[in-house]
Amino acid sequence: MSETNTIRSQKSSFPHFRQLFALLFCGFLLSAPAGHAQGQFPPKVEDFSESALVISAAKYLGTTAESMAEIMDRVFSQYGIPDAIIRGEEVSAAVVFGLRYGRGTLEMRSGAQHPIYWRGPSAGVDTGGNAAKSFTLVYGIQNVEEVYSRFGGADGSAFYLGGVAVSYLQRDDIVMAPMRAGVGLRAGVSIGYLKFTRESGWLPF
């Protein structure tokens, strides 16, 4: 009987290992340098007003303007107009311990655009995986170099409001509000950090 339970336990763990292996593979692909030569950045956002960002985020994430307007209203009511935004794509998975990899474009309120990559571990009551687009509002920065650092926080990853989830990351007075929409669902709350860099890389630590 115990031998049967052991075999079942081993079999049940195989999907988790396959999931994490797939994440590492996707993370490796996302960590590859993206084309950010002149003209290869996405079109600039018209302005950083709430109405303009609702339209831009809804189009980018593929969600409705109504659900995005509700999310933006919550963030804007607390933090106001952002100093920068990040548009990108990411993959993540977790079985208690998780990893996340992403890459995208950082756009300052001045219109200047820069490449950005992020990756990091998480640990907590969290299971599942997803592949998502992300639209992040950044607050409290004076220059672009302040973004390239580690940011920690509690990431409640259940999707809501038409398939969009919003969470918060913080380092000192700098706050990020990532909004994610994509395939897959992670349930629970994980506590970890994300490391944002100018150059690509795959080590999450």
C-alpha positions as CSV (number, residue, x, y, z in Angstrom):
1,M,0.0,0.0,0.0
2,S,2.8,2.4,1.0
3,E,4.6,1.5,-2.2
4,T,1.5,2.4,-4.3
5,N,1.2,5.8,-2.5
6,T,4.9,6.5,-3.2
7,I,4.4,5.8,-6.9
8,R,1.3,8.0,-7.0
9,S,3.2,10.8,-5.2
10,Q,6.1,10.6,-7.7
11,K,3.7,10.6,-10.6
12,S,1.8,13.6,-9.2
13,S,5.1,15.5,-8.9
14,F,6.0,15.1,-12.6
15,P,3.6,17.7,-13.9
16,H,5.1,20.2,-11.5
17,F,8.6,19.5,-12.7
18,R,7.5,19.8,-16.3
19,Q,5.8,23.1,-15.5
20,L,8.9,24.5,-13.9
21,F,11.1,23.2,-16.7
22,A,8.8,24.9,-19.2
23,L,9.1,28.1,-17.2
24,L,12.9,28.0,-17.3
25,F,12.8,27.4,-21.0
26,C,10.4,30.3,-21.6
27,G,12.4,32.5,-19.2
28,F,15.5,31.7,-21.2
29,L,13.7,32.9,-24.4
30,L,12.5,36.1,-22.7
31,S,15.9,36.8,-21.3
32,A,17.4,36.9,-24.8
33,P,18.1,40.4,-25.9
34,A,15.1,42.0,-27.6
35,G,15.4,44.3,-30.6
36,H,15.4,47.8,-29.2
37,A,17.2,49.5,-32.1
38,Q,15.9,52.8,-33.4
39,G,12.3,52.4,-34.6
40,Q,11.8,49.0,-32.8
41,F,10.2,50.4,-29.6
42,P,6.4,50.4,-29.4
43,P,4.5,53.5,-30.3
44,K,4.6,56.1,-27.5
45,V,1.7,56.7,-25.3
46,E,0.0,60.0,-26.2
47,D,0.1,61.3,-22.6
48,F,0.0,59.9,-19.0
49,S,-3.5,61.1,-18.1
50,E,-5.8,58.6,-16.6
51,S,-8.1,58.5,-19.7
52,A,-5.2,58.0,-22.1
53,L,-3.7,55.2,-20.0
54,V,-7.0,53.5,-19.7
55,I,-7.2,53.3,-23.5
56,S,-3.6,52.4,-24.0
57,A,-3.6,49.6,-21.3
58,A,-7.0,48.2,-22.5
59,K,-5.6,47.9,-26.1
60,Y,-2.3,46.5,-25.0
61,L,-3.7,43.9,-22.6
62,G,-6.7,43.0,-24.8
63,T,-9.3,43.8,-22.1
64,T,-12.3,46.1,-22.0
65,A,-12.0,49.8,-21.3
66,E,-14.7,49.5,-18.6
67,S,-12.7,47.0,-16.4
68,M,-9.4,48.9,-17.1
69,A,-11.1,52.2,-16.1
70,E,-12.0,50.7,-12.7
71,I,-8.5,49.5,-12.1
72,M,-6.9,52.7,-13.2
73,D,-9.3,54.7,-11.0
74,R,-8.1,52.7,-7.9
75,V,-4.4,53.3,-8.7
76,F,-4.8,56.9,-9.7
77,S,-6.9,57.7,-6.6
78,Q,-4.0,56.6,-4.4
79,Y,-0.9,57.6,-6.4
80,G,-1.9,60.0,-9.2
81,I,-0.2,60.4,-12.5
82,P,2.7,58.0,-13.0
83,D,6.3,59.1,-13.8
84,A,6.8,56.1,-16.2
85,I,5.1,53.1,-17.6
86,I,6.4,49.6,-18.6
87,R,4.8,47.6,-21.3
88,G,6.0,44.0,-21.7
89,E,5.4,40.3,-21.6
90,E,6.3,37.7,-19.0
91,V,6.0,34.1,-17.9
92,S,5.7,32.7,-14.4
93,A,5.0,29.5,-12.5
94,A,5.0,28.3,-9.0
95,V,4.6,25.2,-6.8
96,V,5.1,26.9,-3.4
97,F,8.4,28.2,-4.9
98,G,8.0,30.2,-8.1
99,L,9.9,32.1,-10.7
100,R,9.0,35.0,-13.1
101,Y,10.7,36.3,-16.2
102,G,9.8,39.3,-18.4
103,R,11.0,41.9,-20.8
104,G,9.6,45.1,-22.2
105,T,9.9,48.8,-22.7
106,L,10.2,51.5,-20.1
107,E,8.7,54.8,-21.2
108,M,9.3,58.0,-19.1
109,R,6.8,60.8,-19.0
110,S,9.1,62.8,-21.1
111,G,8.7,60.2,-23.9
112,A,12.1,58.7,-23.6
113,Q,12.1,54.9,-24.1
114,H,14.5,52.3,-22.7
115,P,14.7,48.5,-22.7
116,I,14.0,46.7,-19.4
117,Y,14.1,43.1,-18.2
118,W,12.8,41.6,-15.0
119,R,13.0,38.3,-13.2
120,G,12.8,37.0,-9.6
121,P,11.7,34.3,-7.2
122,S,8.6,34.1,-5.0
123,A,7.6,31.8,-2.1
124,G,4.3,31.4,-0.4
125,V,0.8,29.8,-0.9
126,D,0.9,30.0,-4.6
127,T,0.4,27.4,-7.4
128,G,0.0,27.4,-11.2
129,G,1.5,29.3,-14.0
130,N,0.7,31.9,-16.6
131,A,1.9,33.7,-19.7
132,A,0.9,37.3,-19.6
133,K,1.2,40.8,-21.0
134,S,1.9,43.4,-18.4
135,F,1.3,47.1,-18.2
136,T,3.0,48.8,-15.2
137,L,2.6,52.2,-13.7
138,V,5.8,53.5,-12.0
139,Y,5.7,56.2,-9.3
140,G,8.4,58.2,-7.4
141,I,11.3,58.1,-9.8
142,Q,13.4,61.1,-10.9
143,N,15.5,59.3,-13.5
144,V,15.5,56.0,-15.4
145,E,18.4,54.5,-13.4
146,E,16.2,54.3,-10.3
147,V,14.0,51.7,-11.9
148,Y,16.9,49.2,-12.5
149,S,16.9,47.7,-9.0
150,R,15.1,45.1,-6.8
151,F,11.5,45.7,-5.8
152,G,9.6,43.6,-3.3
153,G,6.0,43.2,-2.2
154,A,3.0,41.0,-1.8
155,D,1.7,39.7,-5.1
156,G,-2.0,38.6,-5.0
157,S,-2.1,36.8,-8.2
158,A,-5.8,35.9,-8.7
159,F,-7.2,37.4,-11.9
160,Y,-10.2,39.7,-11.6
161,L,-12.1,42.4,-13.5
162,G,-12.3,40.8,-16.9
163,G,-9.1,38.9,-16.6
164,V,-6.8,41.6,-15.3
165,A,-4.9,41.5,-12.1
166,V,-3.1,44.4,-10.4
167,S,-0.5,44.1,-7.6
168,Y,2.1,46.4,-6.0
169,L,5.9,46.4,-5.8
170,Q,7.9,48.9,-3.7
171,R,11.4,50.0,-2.9
172,D,11.7,53.0,-0.6
173,D,9.5,55.7,-2.1
174,I,9.2,54.1,-5.5
175,V,6.1,52.2,-6.2
176,M,5.1,50.0,-9.2
177,A,1.6,48.8,-10.0
178,P,1.8,45.9,-12.5
179,M,-1.4,45.0,-14.4
180,R,-1.4,41.6,-16.0
181,A,-3.6,39.8,-18.4
182,G,-2.9,36.5,-20.1
183,V,-3.3,32.7,-20.3
184,G,-3.3,30.7,-17.1
185,L,-4.2,31.4,-13.5
186,R,-2.1,31.5,-10.3
187,A,-4.1,31.4,-7.0
188,G,-2.8,32.6,-3.7
189,V,-0.4,35.2,-2.4
190,S,3.4,35.0,-2.8
191,I,6.0,37.2,-1.3
192,G,9.2,37.7,-3.3
193,Y,10.8,40.4,-5.4
194,L,11.5,41.4,-9.0
195,K,14.9,42.5,-10.2
196,F,14.7,45.0,-13.0
197,T,17.7,45.4,-15.3
198,R,18.8,47.2,-18.4
199,E,20.5,44.1,-19.8
200,S,19.0,40.6,-20.3
201,G,19.8,37.7,-17.9
202,W,18.2,34.5,-16.7
203,L,19.5,34.1,-13.1
204,P,16.6,35.1,-10.9
205,F,18.7,36.0,-7.9
